[in-house]
């Protein structure tokens, strides 16, 4: 997705990172995208992520979060056929 974003927006800067470390950034942004990370966070971490993002957004900035609907108690890591956790 980063490759496509760079291709379609060559003057913009894109970065991937661990969402729990977003408060380490020192610049502000017009937009922050959090894609499918919330199912892997505790409720406390989600609240902190949203608060941290709010502090990093410029006035009228946009926070986009995508997630999957479901019961929070069923949220967990899944083991793939190769043994990797996702």
C-alpha positions as protocol buffer text, in pm:
chain_id: "A"
residue {
  index: 1
  type: UNK
  ca { x: 0 y: 0 z: 0 }
}
residue {
  index: 2
  type: UNK
  ca { x: 290 y: 235 z: 72 }
}
residue {
  index: 3
  type: UNK
  ca { x: 428 y: 173 z: -279 }
}
residue {
  index: 4
  type: UNK
  ca { x: 93 y: 261 z: -435 }
}
residue {
  index: 5
  type: UNK
  ca { x: 54 y: 567 z: -213 }
}
residue {
  index: 6
  type: UNK
  ca { x: 397 y: 695 z: -315 }
}
residue {
  index: 7
  type: UNK
  ca { x: 321 y: 631 z: -681 }
}
residue {
  index: 8
  type: UNK
  ca { x: -10 y: 818 z: -662 }
}
residue {
  index: 9
  type: UNK
  ca { x: 120 y: 1099 z: -436 }
}
residue {
  index: 10
  type: UNK
  ca { x: 489 y: 1150 z: -523 }
}
residue {
  index: 11
  type: UNK
  ca { x: 530 y: 1468 z: -316 }
}
residue {
  index: 12
  type: UNK
  ca { x: 383 y: 1322 z: 4 }
}
residue {
  index: 13
  type: UNK
  ca { x: 579 y: 1144 z: 279 }
}
residue {
  index: 14
  type: UNK
  ca { x: 463 y: 802 z: 398 }
}
residue {
  index: 15
  type: UNK
  ca { x: 589 y: 591 z: 687 }
}
residue {
  index: 16
  type: UNK
  ca { x: 494 y: 263 z: 850 }
}
residue {
  index: 17
  type: UNK
  ca { x: 548 y: 214 z: 1221 }
}
residue {
  index: 18
  type: UNK
  ca { x: 429 y: 39 z: 1535 }
}
residue {
  index: 19
  type: UNK
  ca { x: 111 y: 223 z: 1631 }
}
residue {
  index: 20
  type: UNK
  ca { x: 189 y: 195 z: 2003 }
}
residue {
  index: 21
  type: UNK
  ca { x: 495 y: 414 z: 1946 }
}
residue {
  index: 22
  type: UNK
  ca { x: 323 y: 692 z: 1752 }
}
residue {
  index: 23
  type: UNK
  ca { x: 371 y: 933 z: 2041 }
}
residue {
  index: 24
  type: UNK
  ca { x: 746 y: 929 z: 1964 }
}
residue {
  index: 25
  type: UNK
  ca { x: 682 y: 1146 z: 1655 }
}
residue {
  index: 26
  type: UNK
  ca { x: 749 y: 1517 z: 1689 }
}
residue {
  index: 27
  type: UNK
  ca { x: 579 y: 1659 z: 1380 }
}
residue {
  index: 28
  type: UNK
  ca { x: 209 y: 1710 z: 1312 }
}
residue {
  index: 29
  type: UNK
  ca { x: 9 y: 1572 z: 1023 }
}
residue {
  index: 30
  type: UNK
  ca { x: -288 y: 1650 z: 802 }
}
residue {
  index: 31
  type: UNK
  ca { x: -389 y: 1283 z: 816 }
}
residue {
  index: 32
  type: UNK
  ca { x: -304 y: 966 z: 1005 }
}
residue {
  index: 33
  type: UNK
  ca { x: -407 y: 622 z: 882 }
}
residue {
  index: 34
  type: UNK
  ca { x: -436 y: 332 z: 1126 }
}
residue {
  index: 35
  type: UNK
  ca { x: -515 y: 18 z: 930 }
}
residue {
  index: 36
  type: UNK
  ca { x: -647 y: -291 z: 1106 }
}
residue {
  index: 37
  type: UNK
  ca { x: -433 y: -251 z: 1417 }
}
residue {
  index: 38
  type: UNK
  ca { x: -704 y: -217 z: 1682 }
}
residue {
  index: 39
  type: UNK
  ca { x: -790 y: -588 z: 1711 }
}
residue {
  index: 40
  type: UNK
  ca { x: -435 y: -644 z: 1835 }
}
residue {
  index: 41
  type: UNK
  ca { x: -447 y: -376 z: 2104 }
}
residue {
  index: 42
  type: UNK
  ca { x: -601 y: -370 z: 2449 }
}
residue {
  index: 43
  type: UNK
  ca { x: -885 y: -126 z: 2509 }
}
residue {
  index: 44
  type: UNK
  ca { x: -641 y: 91 z: 2707 }
}
residue {
  index: 45
  type: UNK
  ca { x: -395 y: 93 z: 2414 }
}
residue {
  index: 46
  type: UNK
  ca { x: -674 y: 191 z: 2171 }
}
residue {
  index: 47
  type: UNK
  ca { x: -775 y: 486 z: 2388 }
}
residue {
  index: 48
  type: UNK
  ca { x: -409 y: 594 z: 2410 }
}
residue {
  index: 49
  type: UNK
  ca { x: -361 y: 554 z: 2033 }
}
residue {
  index: 50
  type: UNK
  ca { x: -659 y: 778 z: 1957 }
}
residue {
  index: 51
  type: UNK
  ca { x: -542 y: 1039 z: 2210 }
}
residue {
  index: 52
  type: UNK
  ca { x: -187 y: 1030 z: 2073 }
}
residue {
  index: 53
  type: UNK
  ca { x: -316 y: 1070 z: 1717 }
}
residue {
  index: 54
  type: UNK
  ca { x: -531 y: 1363 z: 1822 }
}
residue {
  index: 55
  type: UNK
  ca { x: -222 y: 1537 z: 1955 }
}
residue {
  index: 56
  type: UNK
  ca { x: -35 y: 1479 z: 1629 }
}
residue {
  index: 57
  type: UNK
  ca { x: -303 y: 1611 z: 1392 }
}
residue {
  index: 58
  type: UNK
  ca { x: -303 y: 1959 z: 1247 }
}
residue {
  index: 59
  type: UNK
  ca { x: -618 y: 2167 z: 1286 }
}
residue {
  index: 60
  type: UNK
  ca { x: -893 y: 1997 z: 1082 }
}
residue {
  index: 61
  type: UNK
  ca { x: -668 y: 1690 z: 1043 }
}
residue {
  index: 62
  type: UNK
  ca { x: -819 y: 1350 z: 970 }
}
residue {
  index: 63
  type: UNK
  ca { x: -771 y: 1026 z: 1162 }
}
residue {
  index: 64
  type: UNK
  ca { x: -874 y: 721 z: 958 }
}
residue {
  index: 65
  type: UNK
  ca { x: -904 y: 393 z: 1145 }
}
residue {
  index: 66
  type: UNK
  ca { x: -1008 y: 70 z: 979 }
}
residue {
  index: 67
  type: UNK
  ca { x: -1091 y: -239 z: 1177 }
}
residue {
  index: 68
  type: UNK
  ca { x: -1307 y: -548 z: 1176 }
}
residue {
  index: 69
  type: UNK
  ca { x: -1643 y: -565 z: 1349 }
}
residue {
  index: 70
  type: UNK
  ca { x: -1675 y: -830 z: 1616 }
}
residue {
  index: 71
  type: UNK
  ca { x: -1676 y: -920 z: 1982 }
}
residue {
  index: 72
  type: UNK
  ca { x: -1373 y: -772 z: 2160 }
}
residue {
  index: 73
  type: UNK
  ca { x: -1338 y: -1083 z: 2377 }
}
residue {
  index: 74
  type: UNK
  ca { x: -1269 y: -1287 z: 2061 }
}
residue {
  index: 75
  type: UNK
  ca { x: -981 y: -1062 z: 1951 }
}
residue {
  index: 76
  type: UNK
  ca { x: -648 y: -1245 z: 1950 }
}
residue {
  index: 77
  type: UNK
  ca { x: -348 y: -1340 z: 1742 }
}
residue {
  index: 78
  type: UNK
  ca { x: -401 y: -1622 z: 1492 }
}
residue {
  index: 79
  type: UNK
  ca { x: -132 y: -1875 z: 1397 }
}
residue {
  index: 80
  type: UNK
  ca { x: -67 y: -1915 z: 1025 }
}
residue {
  index: 81
  type: UNK
  ca { x: 35 y: -2237 z: 849 }
}
residue {
  index: 82
  type: UNK
  ca { x: 399 y: -2128 z: 869 }
}
residue {
  index: 83
  type: UNK
  ca { x: 377 y: -2075 z: 1244 }
}
residue {
  index: 84
  type: UNK
  ca { x: 377 y: -1697 z: 1216 }
}
residue {
  index: 85
  type: UNK
  ca { x: 137 y: -1502 z: 1437 }
}
residue {
  index: 86
  type: UNK
  ca { x: -90 y: -1242 z: 1276 }
}
